[in-house]
Amino acid sequence: MTGDDARREREAGSGPTSDHDLSERLKRLETQLDRKRETAPARKGAFEPSGSGPSGVGLAFRMSAEFVAGIIAGGILGWVFDRLLGTSPWGLIVFLMLGFCAGIYNVMRVSGSLSGPAGTKTQNEPGEPRA
């Protein structure tokens, strides 16, 4: 069955098609479409979101923000510590290192690579809070 069937019938002089003929053609078309849908593999579109968690870009931005925030917080605390106690530059150095370690810890926590109690990995998705 091609799309030219109706045009050929009109050219042959068979006259206007009846409602019964149109409904029969519609039923045949529906059955053909149903058969095609059953045999076609179910594909997931490339642009559909997974729905199981945050996107990769969002997770990357969160990880980088956690890392940078740890270093900045450590630097500010070290600077304040040095100003109050006059221990310059040792407070800044120590707290920058602590901020770096805290940033690494936060990145590992967000990525889900830290193990839970008793050495087992947590069942949380990356980005979910721990129970």
N, C-alpha and C positions, 0 to 999 in steps of 0.2 A: 504494500500500500504506500503510495507516494502522495505528496501534497498536490499533485497535478490531477488527481482523479476527478475532482469536481469540475475543473476546467475542461477536461476531456468530455465529460458527460454533457456539459452545456454546448460544446462545439459539435457534438454528435447529434444534437437536436432532440435529446430526450426530454427536454422541458424542465420546469422547475422541480427541485427535489422536494419530496413530501416530508412531513414531520417524522413519519415512521422511518424513512431512510436515514434521516439525520440522527435520530435516536439510536438506530442500529450502529451507525458509524461511531457515535460517541461511546457506546458500550464496547465496541471493538478497541477503540483507542484506550479506554480505561483499562481493559484487560492487558493490553500490550504494555502500558506504562507500569501496571502492577508487577508484571513478569520482569520487567527491566529493573524495577526497584528491588525486587527480591534477590536478583543475581548480582546487583552492583555491591561492591564492598563498602562497608561503612567507613568513610574517611573522616578524619578529624581535620578541620581547616587549619591552615598554618597560622592564621591570625586569631584563633580562638584562645582565650586565656585558659590556663589549666584549672584554675579555681581551687587548687589545693594549698595555696600559700602565696606569699609575695613574689613578685617577679624578680628575675635575676638582677636587673638594674637597681631596683628598689633595695634589694638585699645588699648589693655592693655599696650603695650610698650610705646605708645604715651602718655597715661595718666600718667604712672610712670615717664616718662621723663619730662613731664610738672611739676609734683609735685616736683621732685628732683631739677629741674632747678630753680624753685621759691625759694626753701630753700637756695640753693647755692648762688643765686644772692643776696638774703637778707643778708646772712652771709658775703659776700664780701663787700657789701655796708656798712654794720655795722662796719666791721673791718676798712675800709677806713675812715669812719666817725670818729671812735674812734682815729685813728692815727692823723688825721688832727686837731681835736678839743681837744684831750686829755681827753675824757669823758669815758675812759675805765671802766668797761665793758658794760656800759648802751647802747651805740650805737649798739653794737653787739647783745645784748639781744632784743632790740626793733626791729631792722631790721630783725633778725631771725624770730621773731613772725610775722612781716609783710610779710616776704618771705613765711612762712608757710601758712598764710591766702591767699596770692596770688597763692600758689600752689593748695590749696583746690579750690579756685575760677576757676583756669584753668582746673582742673579735672572735675568740675561740668559743665563748659562750653563745654568741649570736649564731655562729655557723653550726653549732651543735656538735662540735668535735670533742667537747669535754665529756668525760664519763661521769655517771651518777654514782651514788653510794654503792659499795661492794664491787667496784670496778666494772659495772655494766653501763652501757650507753643508755642515755635517756631516750624515751620514746617520743619526746616533743619534736615538732617540726621546727625548723630554723625560724627564729623570730617569735616563737610562742614563749610565754612566761613559764617558768618551772613551777610545778605544784609543790 
